Amino acid sequence: MPGARKQPHYDLEFTLRRVFGKRGFRPVQREVIVATLEGEDVFLQAATSFGKSLCYQLPAVVDFGITIVISPLLALMNNQVASMRKANIRVETINSTTTATNKKRIVEDLQCGHPLTRLLYVTPEYCQLDFFRKLLRVVHSQRELARIAVDEAHCVSEWGHDFRPSFQQLSWFKSEFPGVPVICLTATATARVRDDIINTLGLDASKLKMFRMSTSRSNLHYEVRFKSDDEDHYENFLHWLRRIHEKRSEPERASQLASQGQRPDNWPGIIYTLYRKDCESLAARLRSDGIGAKPYHAGLPHTERADALGGWVANKEGYDVIVATTAFGMGIDKENVRFVVHWQIPKSFEGFYQEAGRAGRDGKASSCILYYSREDRDRALQILARDQGRQPTRGPSVDASKQQMVHRLKSLQALMEYCESTTKCRHKIIAKYFADEGDTPCDTACDWCRDARDLVRRKEHGLQSEEWVATQRDLGRLVVIDEYD
């Protein structure tokens, strides 16, 4: 029958070393890969540094047929395609940047039914096109459709922080090709989001292979720095960064770094801002103080963004810090990011966790700093209230819009509580949000565990607690939709 495929013998360790240049699998990676190779539907939830993409890339190399990867972001697709091509893997993508010539070549490869392409990256919107679906039917009829990988799967859920309506049409794959395995991958899914993904994609929960890795990454040091609107926290950050550079410039350390081909001032990092104007002005300010910083946001010319990203990934001089809006970083393969700073409170708890998780992918100690003020918090609530006022009041999308607003409010409220907390380990707060019941080792890897008294003192100095109580009382007035609570 179409879709049925014999299972050959795989030398996974050999492929891992020869093709991907890695010495060994990380915990659970091999089990996930074996499950999808055996034709199982798989749900994988793991932190940013886990190496989720390997779990569908390696099977695509050793298995028969083509793997379709559904990805939400252009930067994510193009980055992964570039890295796969460096490994001499036949990989293609169809998106808005694909030239007509290349698209024609890819389509012809699919039309033959026996494509040479091993991985094809597409957007969820492209999966809705009848033309593309007909091509996949041809491939499937020749038993060459190996699997469907849904990356950033939280986008499927109406309760997810990056919900994309087009993701909800992906149930077509399971109804059309029930024997083709689906693998879903995400770093940020609450229990409700997980259930929504499984149901929306038409997966059988009783047969689904579920892999949930701990949210905890003990090499990341979480810290909240309190500020107020009349206080410029730029000097605080600059002093911190310069102090690190000075320590790295000490003769013995500088000599050690030189032997490794590093400069004392090469301390790669990301600073996230909510607004483009802050992104550009902060990067310019850092450059004026001798820090190699580049802005990155969607409003910049493509060539400028590509230059900033390329120089930063390659550790070029003058490209040490990327100042970016929140779209930056998904799928970026850079292991030595030593710090991630949020210049203002992010829009959601999931967004904060995912962005902070881009630090320390090499397992070495890295800092995750969030600058927090009550003024920023109030602005975030005002934006949420404004967006609520713009939601449709009738039509088929009303329920989904209400669910999104409820989730955004609860997620933002949880992030506010994370920032305001002076009684709990930050790693444990994160684990609780994602219903992670595993071990969350910290020791001194957050500001509370390192010095709880100092955390309380800093908060009292920077914030007035009465305002927090008043805001908590007003939170419920923003969104009142009992049936979704």
N, C-alpha and C positions, 0 to 999 in steps of 0.2 A: 504494500500500500504506500502511496506517496507520503513522504516524511519519515518512514521507517529507515533507520540507518544501522549498519553493523558497527560494532564497537571494536576498534583495533587496539593493539597494545600501545600505551604511551610511555615514553621515558620523560617524565615531567621534569625531573631534576636536571637532566642533560639539556633540555630546552631552556630551562630557567637560566642556566649558566651560559649556554652558547648564544642564545638569541637576546636575552634580557640583561645579561651581564651581572646577575645576582648570585650570590653564593648559596643562599638557602631561602626557604619559604619562611614567612612570618607565621606566627601561630594562627591556625585555622585556614590559612590561604589554600593549602593543599586540599583540605577537606571540601572547601567550596568548589574548587576547580574540578575535583573528581565527581562531585554531585552533578554539576552541569554537564560534564562529559558523559555521564551515565543517563542523561536525558531527564533529570529531575528539574522541576521548577524550584528556584532558589530565591530567598530573600536575605540580603546581607546588610546589616546595619553596623557600621564601624567608623571609628574616628578618622579624621582627615588624613592622618599619616599612615593609615593601615596598608594602603596599596590595593584599593578596591578594583581599580581598572585592570590590574594584572589578572583578576579572576575571570574576565572574559577575553582579554587579549591573548593570554597563553593558550586557552582552549582553541581560539581561532587559528593559531599557528599549527597545532598538532591535529586538529579535527578535520573531517571532510566538510566541504561547503563553505558558506559565507555566514558571518555573524553581522546582524544589523544592530547598530548601536544608536539608540535614540537619546539625544543630548539637548539640553535647553539653551546652551550658550555658544555663540560663534567662537569666542576665545577658547573655550574649553575644547571644542572640536578641533580647531586648527592646531592647538598646542599638542594634543594627543596624536594627531595625524603626523605632525612633524617628527615627534619622538619615535613613532612606529617606523617611519621611512628611514630614519637613521639606523634602525635595526634591520633594514632590508626586508620589511614585511609589506606585502601588497595591501595597501590601505588607501581608501578614497573617502571623499566627503562631497555631499551635495548640499550646498547652502548658498546664501546670497552672494558670496565671493567666488563661487565656482564659475569659471568661464564657460561660454557656450561650447567651445571645442572639447573641453574636459568633460562636461556634462554628457555630450554626445557619445564620447568614448566609454564612459561609465555605463550609460544606458545600453549601449550595444553589448557590453560585457554581460550585463544582466539578461538581455534578451536571448542570448544563446542557451540559457538554462544551466550552463556549467561555468559560472564566473571564475575568473582567475583571482579576483579580489577576495581577500580573506576577511577584511573588516570594512564595513561601509557605515560612516557616521552621517546621520540625517537628523533634521529637526522633527518634533512631533507634528508640526503643521504639514510637512512634506508627506508624512505617513497617511494623511487624510486624502491625498490626491488619488483619484481612480487610476490614473496612469501608472503611478508607482505601485499601487496594489496589484495591478495586472502583471507588472514585471515580477513581483514576488510570487505570484501564482505560478508563473512559468518556472521560476527557480525551484519552487517547492515540488512541482510535478516531476522534476528530475532528481528529487531527494537531496537537493544541495542547499536547502535552507537550514543551517545548523542550529542557530539559536537567536533569540531576541534579547538584547541587553537594554534595560531601562536605567540610564544613569541619572543621578539626582532625583530619585524616584519620589521624594516628598512633593515634587511639583505636580504629581498626579492627584494629590489629596486637596479637597476644598478646605481642610483644616491645616494644610501645610503652609509654611511661611513664604514660599515662592510659587504659589498655585498658578498653573497655566491651563486654561480650559481645554486646549488642544490635546493635552496629555490624557484627558478623560476618554478620548476616542480610541485609545490604544487597546481596548478590550477586543477590538477587531482581530488582532493577532491570534488570541486564544480561541475565538469562535471560528475563525477561518482555518487555522493550522493547530488543532488541539494537540498534536503529537510533537510540536516543536517546543523545546524548553525555553522558558523565560527566566531571566535573572534580573532581579531588582536590586539596586544599590543606592544607599543613602547614608549620610552621617548624622542626619537630624530628623528623627521621627519619634514622636510620642506614641504611646500605645494606641491612641485614637487614630493618628495618622497612619500607623502600620495597618490597622484593620481597614481603613479606607482605601489604601493602596491595593491591598489584596482583593477586596471586593470589587473595586473599580476595574481592575485588570482582568477580572473573571478567573482568578486563580482558585484552586481547591485547597483551602486552608488545611484540610486533614492530610493532604499528601505533600504539602509544601515543605521543603527543607529550610528551616529558619536558623540563621546564624546571627547572633547578637553579641558583638564585642563590647568590652567595657568602654564607657565614655572617658574614663580616667587616663590621663597622660601625665605621669609624675614628673616628667622633665620640663613641663610648662609651669612657670610661676605666674599665678594670677594675682593682680593687684588693682585696686581701685584708688585713684587719686582724686580727692575732693577739691572742687574749685567753685568760684562764684563768677557771675557775669562781669563784675568790675575787676576781675583778676586775670591777668594775661598769663596763661600756663605755659606759654612758649619758653620762657626762661627756665622753668622747672624742667622741661623736657631737654632743652639744650644743655643744661648743666649735667643732667644724668648721662647723656650721650657723650659729652666731652670727657667726663670722668672715666667712662669705659675706654675711650680712645687713649687717655693718659696712662691708664694701667697697662694697656697693650703696648704702649710706647716705651715702657721701662726696658732697659738694655737687655736683660735676660729673656724677657717675653718677646721683645721685638726681634731678637736673633732667632728665636724658635719659630716665630711667624714667617720670617724671611725664608727659612729653610723649607717652609711649606708653601712658599709662593704667595704669601698673604701680606697685606699692608696693615699696620696698626689701626688705620682709620677705616678699614673695610669691615664693617659690622652690619651686614645686610639686614634690612628691615622694611616693614610696610607701615604706613600711617594711613588709617582710614578716616575720611571726612564725609559728612553727609552732603555737602554742597560743593559744586564745581569751583565756585569763586574761592572757597577756603583751600581747595586742593591746589590751585595755581599759586595763590598768594603765599601759602605755607611753604611750598617747594621753593619759591623765589627767596623767601626769607631765610631758609636753611642754606641755600647756595651763597647768599650774601655773608653768611657766617662760616663759610668754608666747608659746609657739609654737601657732599655730592648727592643732590636730590632731584628727582624728575617727577612732574605731574603725570597722571594717567586718568583720563575720564573719556566718556563716549563723545564729548563735544570736540575733542582734539582731532586734527587730521590723522588719518590712518598711519601715514609714514612716521609721524611723531610718536604715536603710541607704540608702533612696532620697534622703533629705535629705543625708546625707554625700556620696554620689556626685554628686548634682546640684550642690551647693555647690562641691565640689572641681573638677568639670569646668568650672564657670562662673567659677572663680578668685575666689569670694566671700571677703571678709575673714573670718578664723577657720576657713577650710577649706583651708589651705595644704598640709597633710600628711595622707595617709590611712595609718593603721596597720591592716594587714589580714592575714588568713590567706591562704593561697596560692590560694584559689579566685577572689580578686578580680583584675580587670584584663583578662580575656580579652575582646577585642573593644571595649575602651573606647577611644573616639575622642578622645584628648587628646594633642596633639602636643608640648606644652611641658613634659613631665615632665622635670625637671632632674636628679633623682637617684632611684635605686632602691637601697634598703638591705636586705640580708638579715640579720636580727638573730641568726639561727642558721644552721647549714649546712642547705640545703634537702634534700628527700628524694631528689632525682635530678639528674643533670647536665642533662637536658632541661628539667626544671622551672626550674632556675636560669637557663638560657639564655633561656627564654621569658619569664620574669618580669623579668630584667634588661633584656631587649629592649624593654620598655615605656617605657624612658627615651629621650629624644632623637629622637622620631619626626619632628621638624621639621628634623633634620640638624644641629642645633647641639650643641656640646659638653655632655656630661652624664656624671654619675658613677654607677658601679655598684660598690657597696661590699658585701663579704661579711665579716661578723664570724665568726671561726673559732676554735674551741678544741678540744682533744683530748677534753674532757669532752662537748661537744656531739656530736662524732664518735662517741664510745662509746655515747651514748644512741641515736643514729641506728642503730647496729649492733644494739643491744639490741632496739629496736623491730622491726627487720627479722627478728631471730631469733625474737621473739615471734610475729610474723605468720606466719613459716614453720611454727611449731608448731601454728598454727590451720588450716593448709591441709588439705583432704580427702586421705585416704590411699587412697580407692577411689572408683570411679565415673567417669563420662565427662569430668569436669572436671579430673582429676588431672594430665594432661599439660600442659594450659593453665596450671594453677596452678604447676607446676614451672618452666615457661618464664618466667612472670612473676617468680618469685623469683630465678631466675638473672639475668634482666635487671636487676631492682632492685639486686641485689648488685653487678653489674658497673658499672652506672650510678653508684651511690653510691661505689664504689671509684675510678672515674674522677674524680668530683668531689673526693674526698679528695686525690687526686694533684694535681689542679689547685690546691687550696688550699695544699698543702705544697711545690709546685714553686718553686724559686728559681733555675732555670737556663734558663727558656724564656719567650718572649713569651706572654702569656695569650691574645691573639687567635689565635696559632698553635696553642695547646693546644685551643681550642674548634674550630678548623677541622679539626684532626686527628681529633677525636672524631666529627665528622660526615662524615669522609672528603671534606672540601672541599679540592680540590687547587688552587684558584684563588689569586690574590694576596691576602695578608692584611697590608695596610699598617698600621703601628702608630706608628712613630716614638717618641712618648712617651705613647701612649694606654693604657698599663698600668703598673703599679708596677714591673715588672721592667725594661721598656725605659726608664722614666724614671730609675730609680736602683737598679741591681741590688744594690749594696753595702748600701744602706739597707734593702732588702727582706730580705737575709740577716741583717742586724743585728736587725731587728724580729722576725724569726722566732726567732732564738736567744734573744732576750729574753723572748718570750712562750711558747715551747714547748720541750719536752725531747725531743730527737730519738730517744732510746732507746725511748721509748714508741711512736713511729711504727713503728719496725722490728718491735717485738713485735706490734703490731696487724696489720701486713702479713702476718706469719707466721700469725696466727690467722684471717685472712679466709677462707681456703679451708675452714675447719671449719664455716662457717655453712651453705653449700649445696654439696653434692657430688653433681652429677648429670652424669656424664661425657657422656651421649648428647646433651646440649644445649649442650655447650661448643664 
